[in-house]
Every structure is written in C-alpha cells, then in structure tokens.
Amino acid sequence: MAVPHLLRRTGLLASLTALAMAGAASWASSGTVQRQPANARPQRIVSLNLCADQLLLALADRNQIAGLTRNANKPEMSAVAARTGGLRILGTSAEEILAIRPDLVLGMPARRSAAIAVLKDQHYRMIDLKSADTLDDIFAAIRTTAAAVGHPERGEAMIAQMQRDLAVIPKVGRGKVAAYYQRRGYLTGTGTLVDDLMTRLGFVNLAAKLDKSPLSQMSLEEMVASRPDYLIVESATERVSDQGTEMLHHPALNGIPRLSIPQAWTVCGGPAYVQAARSLAQQLERHRGGRITAR
C-alpha cells in the first residue's frame, strides 16, 4: 500500500540507518582510508540517501559519482531519475560501499549511530545533509554539497538561477486556503517543504489554520466541513490504485478544485522546488482562466 511521501522519506532513512549499523563491523575491519588533502576534489563519492542522490547528480561530475541509492533511478521518487543511466545503483549491502572505498560519503542517514562513529575513526570523509524544509534550507544543502564535491561555483550558479526563476512566479494563492491531501487522508502541515512552497505561492495552509501537526490524518468528513478553496494532491493519485487513493476520489470532494504535482518534486529539497512552484502557479491560472504573469 502506498504511503505519504514524508513517511516514505522517514522509512528510507530508517532503512539506511539499519544498513549502516549492520555493516559497522565490516567498516571497522576494512582498513583506514588515507585522508586526502583538504582541497582535493573527491573521485569516489557515495550517496546514502535520496536527497543526496539528487544534489550529487546536479552538482558533481558524473565520473565522481561511485554509487547512488536504490531509489535514485525511480521516477516516482526522484526528480532526476532520468539522469542516473550508467551510474551504479547500490543495494542494501554495506559490503558494496566498502568495496568502493569512497573518498566522500554524502548524506549520512543518522548523526549518532555507532556506524557513524566507526566511519569517523577510520577517516572516511562524511557530509551530513540536513533535511531541507524551507527554501533557505535548500540553498544551504546546495552550497554544502557543491563545496564538498569540489564545484562551489556550480552551487552558486544553481541558487542564482532558482532565485531568478522564483522571482517571476506570482503569489497566485491570494490568501486562498489550500490543503495538501495525500493517500489515506494524510495532511501536510507547517514546518515542511510543502508548507513553505504553499506559503511562497500565497496560499494559506489548511493544516496551519487548524493548528495541525506537520503530518496528521484528516477524514473526508473533516475535509468537507473545513471547505478549503483548493486541494493539492500528488499527481500519482489522479487515478485509483488502492484504497489509499480511492478515498481521494470520493464524490464528497468533487466540489473542491484540485492542483497536482509529482511526489518526486517535493520529497526532497532541491531545484525541483522551482518546478513545483511554477506548475502550481500555472495550474491555478488556467483554473481561473487567466495567464501567469510576474507581479
């Protein structure tokens, strides 16, 4: 059964943490990796989470990338899945990573596990990318990744382009109330990347209005009674595929206009934030019979 993207991300990180902990002994016995000069550009970079995959693909040279996670090439999860062709996709075996002998491990899944301590003792270079829940967080992750892979100028160029693109997208929400409604009735609240996106576009998040937690469940009856102006849904839920998506097609919701975006654009903070903002703005303008214009 499908689950909300926030839960998917949590599950992914949990599984990677388990992988790291299970492989701690192997890491410890693999031998010390020689520390590179501080200014050396890494040549065997391994990513340990989906968000790191996407930034690595955008900012590193392809021949620097030694391994991506098993979700990197899945279009429903990654906004840049089409760019993974020819790159190594790792499974869940710690031995795979050991065999690579990486000179940079990007996107550590946990900050306090025993495996992380072992890696530090063995002098593996590690960069822990924090979760990006705002646009500023995205910019910070881009700068961190770009510097780590030896291409800081690419990070600055990417940020500048995102800023230019976002500057011409109007606040089309105009104070209207919108609900990001997911499979099985999950509602996305404040403190999330989706909330940041909605606020930037001028929407009032229904979850914030009702003082809901970052991720809560809301029944059809509650949703209808709350009467949001718009529902924002994952594009994959536009067809019924299971019980979780079936509820989003209940006749009781038919009177609420819908906007949709791919889950892959919001599951991680990155350049796809701009795609999500542009798409939502264009859909809303089409719904109103207008045209997107800068303000």
C-alpha positions in Angstrom: 0.0 0.0 0.0 1.3 3.4 -0.9 2.3 5.8 1.9 2.7 9.6 2.1 6.0 11.0 0.9 7.0 12.2 4.3 6.6 8.7 5.7 8.5 7.3 2.7 11.4 9.6 3.4 11.4 8.6 7.0 11.3 4.9 6.1 14.2 5.3 3.6 16.4 7.0 6.2 15.5 4.3 8.8 16.4 1.5 6.4 19.7 3.2 5.6 20.5 3.7 9.3 19.9 -0.1 9.8 22.2 -0.8 6.9 24.9 1.3 8.4 24.6 -0.2 11.8 24.6 -3.7 10.4 27.8 -3.0 8.5 29.6 -1.3 11.3 31.9 -4.3 12.0 32.7 -4.6 8.3 33.6 -0.9 8.1 35.8 -1.3 11.2 37.8 -4.1 9.7 38.2 -2.6 6.2 41.3 -0.7 7.0 42.0 3.0 7.3 41.4 5.2 4.3 44.1 7.7 3.6 43.0 11.2 4.2 43.0 13.4 1.1 44.4 16.9 1.1 41.7 19.4 2.1 41.5 20.9 -1.3 41.4 17.6 -3.2 38.3 17.0 -5.3 36.8 13.6 -4.4 36.7 11.0 -7.1 34.7 8.2 -5.4 31.6 9.7 -3.9 28.8 7.5 -2.4 25.4 8.8 -1.6 23.4 7.4 1.3 20.0 9.0 0.8 17.7 10.0 -1.9 18.1 13.8 -1.4 21.9 13.5 -1.6 21.5 11.5 -4.8 19.7 14.4 -6.5 22.1 17.1 -5.4 25.1 14.9 -6.3 23.7 14.4 -9.8 23.2 18.1 -10.2 26.5 19.3 -8.9 29.2 16.7 -9.3 30.9 15.4 -12.5 29.5 12.0 -13.4 32.9 10.3 -13.1 33.0 11.5 -9.5 29.8 9.5 -8.6 30.6 6.0 -7.4 27.2 5.0 -6.0 23.7 6.2 -5.6 20.8 4.7 -3.5 18.3 2.2 -4.8 15.6 4.9 -5.2 17.8 7.2 -7.3 16.5 5.8 -10.6 12.8 5.6 -9.7 10.9 8.5 -11.4 8.1 8.4 -8.8 10.7 9.2 -6.1 13.5 11.2 -7.8 13.1 14.3 -9.8 16.3 13.5 -11.7 15.8 9.7 -12.2 16.4 10.0 -15.9 20.0 11.2 -15.3 21.1 8.1 -13.5 21.8 6.0 -16.6 25.1 4.3 -16.5 25.7 5.1 -12.8 26.0 2.4 -10.1 22.8 1.9 -8.1 23.6 0.4 -4.7 21.6 -2.2 -2.9 21.3 -2.6 0.9 24.7 -4.3 1.4 27.3 -2.5 3.4 29.9 -4.5 1.6 29.1 -2.8 -1.7 30.1 0.5 -0.1 33.2 -1.0 1.4 34.3 -2.3 -1.9 34.2 1.2 -3.4 36.4 2.7 -0.7 34.8 6.1 -1.1 36.6 9.3 -0.5 33.4 11.1 0.3 30.2 9.7 1.9 27.3 12.2 1.3 24.0 12.3 3.2 24.6 10.3 6.3 21.3 8.8 7.4 21.9 9.3 11.1 24.0 11.5 13.2 24.6 9.4 16.3 24.7 5.7 15.3 27.6 3.5 16.2 28.4 3.1 12.5 29.0 6.8 12.1 31.5 6.8 14.9 33.4 3.9 13.3 33.5 5.8 10.0 34.9 8.9 11.7 37.5 6.8 13.4 38.5 5.3 10.0 38.9 8.7 8.5 36.1 8.4 5.9 35.2 11.9 4.9 31.5 12.4 5.6 29.0 15.1 4.9 25.7 15.0 6.7 23.0 16.9 4.7 20.2 18.1 7.0 16.6 17.8 5.9 15.5 20.8 3.7 12.2 22.1 4.9 12.4 25.6 3.6 13.9 27.3 0.5 16.8 28.6 2.6 17.5 25.0 3.7 17.6 24.0 0.1 20.2 26.7 -0.7 22.3 25.6 2.3 22.2 22.0 1.2 23.2 23.0 -2.4 26.2 25.1 -1.1 27.3 22.3 1.3 27.1 19.7 -1.5 28.8 21.9 -4.1 31.7 22.7 -1.9 32.1 19.0 -0.8 32.3 17.8 -4.4 34.7 20.5 -5.4 32.4 22.7 -7.5 31.3 25.5 -5.3 30.7 27.8 -8.4 28.0 25.3 -9.6 26.1 25.6 -6.4 26.1 29.4 -6.6 25.0 29.3 -10.2 22.2 26.9 -9.3 21.0 29.1 -6.5 21.1 32.2 -8.6 19.0 30.5 -11.4 16.5 29.3 -8.8 16.1 32.8 -7.4 15.6 34.3 -10.9 13.0 31.6 -11.7 11.1 32.1 -8.5 11.1 35.9 -8.8 8.8 35.8 -11.8 6.3 33.3 -10.3 3.4 35.4 -8.8 1.7 34.8 -5.5 -1.2 33.2 -7.2 -2.8 31.9 -4.0 -4.0 35.3 -3.0 -4.8 34.2 0.5 -6.9 31.2 -0.6 -6.9 28.1 1.7 -5.3 25.0 0.3 -4.9 21.5 1.7 -2.1 19.2 0.7 -4.1 16.0 0.9 -2.4 12.6 0.5 -3.2 8.9 0.4 -5.2 7.6 3.3 -6.1 11.1 4.4 -2.7 12.4 5.4 -2.5 16.2 5.6 0.8 18.1 5.4 1.2 20.8 8.0 3.7 23.5 8.9 7.4 23.1 9.2 7.5 21.1 5.9 8.8 21.9 2.5 5.3 21.7 1.0 4.1 24.3 3.6 7.0 26.6 2.6 6.0 26.1 -1.1 2.4 26.9 -0.4 3.2 30.0 1.6 5.6 31.2 -1.1 2.7 31.0 -3.6 0.4 32.9 -1.4 -1.8 30.1 -0.1 -3.0 29.6 3.5 -2.2 26.0 4.5 -5.4 24.5 5.9 -3.3 22.4 8.3 -1.8 25.6 9.8 -5.3 27.2 10.0 -6.5 24.2 12.0 -3.2 24.0 14.1 -2.4 20.5 12.8 0.9 18.8 13.3 3.4 18.5 10.4 1.8 15.3 9.4 -1.7 14.3 10.5 -4.7 12.4 9.2 -7.9 14.1 8.3 -11.2 12.3 7.5 -13.2 13.1 4.4 -15.9 14.5 6.7 -13.5 16.8 8.3 -12.1 17.9 5.0 -15.5 18.7 3.5 -16.5 20.6 6.7 -13.3 22.6 6.5 -14.2 23.8 3.0 -10.7 24.6 1.6 -10.6 26.5 -1.6 -8.2 24.0 -3.2 -6.8 20.5 -2.8 -3.2 19.9 -3.7 -2.5 16.3 -4.4 0.2 14.1 -5.7 -0.2 13.5 -9.5 0.1 9.8 -8.9 -3.2 9.8 -7.0 -5.1 11.2 -10.0 -6.1 7.5 -10.7 -7.3 5.0 -8.2 -4.6 2.4 -7.5 -5.5 1.3 -4.0 -7.7 2.1 -1.0 -5.5 4.9 0.0 -6.0 6.7 -3.3 -9.6 5.7 -3.6 -10.7 8.0 -0.8 -9.3 11.0 -2.7 -11.8 10.3 -5.4 -14.8 10.2 -3.1 -17.8 12.2 -4.6 -17.8 14.4 -1.4 -14.6 16.0 -2.6 -15.8 16.7 -6.1 -16.6 20.3 -5.4 -13.1 21.3 -4.4 -10.8 22.3 -7.2 -7.6 20.3 -7.5 -4.0 21.1 -8.3 -1.4 18.3 -8.6 2.3 17.9 -8.5 4.6 14.8 -8.7 5.7 13.5 -5.3 9.3 13.5 -6.7 9.3 17.3 -6.8 8.7 17.7 -3.0 10.1 14.5 -1.4 13.5 16.3 -1.3 14.6 19.9 -1.2 16.3 20.8 -4.5 15.9 22.5 -7.8 12.6 20.7 -8.4 11.1 23.2 -5.8 11.0 25.7 -8.7 9.2 23.2 -11.0 6.6 22.6 -8.3 6.1 26.3 -7.8 5.8 27.0 -11.5 3.5 24.1 -12.1 1.1 25.0 -9.3 1.0 28.7 -10.4 0.3 27.7 -14.0 -2.5 25.3 -13.0 -4.2 27.9 -10.8 -4.0 30.5 -13.5 -5.5 28.0 -16.0 -8.2 27.2 -13.5 -9.1 30.9 -13.2 -9.0 31.3 -17.0 -6.0 33.6 -16.8 -2.4 33.6 -17.6 0.7 33.5 -15.4 2.4 36.9 -15.2 5.1 38.4 -13.0 4.0 40.8 -10.2 
